[in-house]
Amino acid sequence: MKPRDTIALFDIFLAERGLRLDAVVVGGTALGLLGVVSRQTRDCDILYPELPGAIQDASKQFAAARRAYGEVLADDWLNNGPAALANDLPLGWLEHLQVAFAGRAITLRSLGRLDLLRSKLFALCDRGIDLQDCVALAPTDDELTLITPWLAERDANPDWPAHVADTLDDLRRRLGHGT
C-alpha cells in the first residue's frame, strides 16, 4: 500500500478513537506524501515529537487490523527511528516545515526542501541507501554545493569528507550536472 493510502486509513482509525497526531514525517513516507516518489514504504518515520503511548498502541492495533486484510504492516510501522536527526539538522529547521498530509485526526509535516535533501543525502553517504530517492528529489548543483559542508561535518572519520565528495560527484553525474 502506498504511504498516502496507509496514512488516510490510519487517519480514519485515529478519528474513530478520538486520537490526534500532529508530527513531522521524514523518509520514504514523506517523499510519498509529497508526491516525489510513488513506491510503497515499510514504515512511517516520525522525526518529531516522540510518539505518545496512545498513538503507539493505536498504530499497533491498526497494523493488526490491516494484516487481517492481507497487508504487510509491522507493529512498529509508525516509529521514531530517525528522532536523533532532529538534533543534527541546522537551527531553524522547524521554521521550514511543509504540510504533507492533513486529515481529520492526522497532520503530518515534512522537512523543508533543503533539510529533506540533507536527510536523504546523509542516508546516501552514511548507509549507501536512498540513491533512488536522491535522484527523485533531483537536487540542483547549487543545492548539492550548499549542503556539502553540512554533510562533510557529520562524521569524525578523517576519510568522511572525501567519501561525501565522491558520493555527491556520483550523484551529480547521475543527474547530468557534469563534474
Secondary structure, 3 states (H helix, E strand, C coil): CCHHHHHHHHHHHHHHCCCCEEEEEEHHHHHHHCCCCCCCCCCEEEEECCCCHHHHHHHHHHHHHHHCCCCCCCCCCEECCCCCHHHHCCCCHHHHCEEEEECCCEEEEECCHHHHHHHHHHHHHHHCCCHHHHHHHCCCHHHHHHHHHHHHCCCCCCCHHHHHHHHHHHHHHHHCCCC
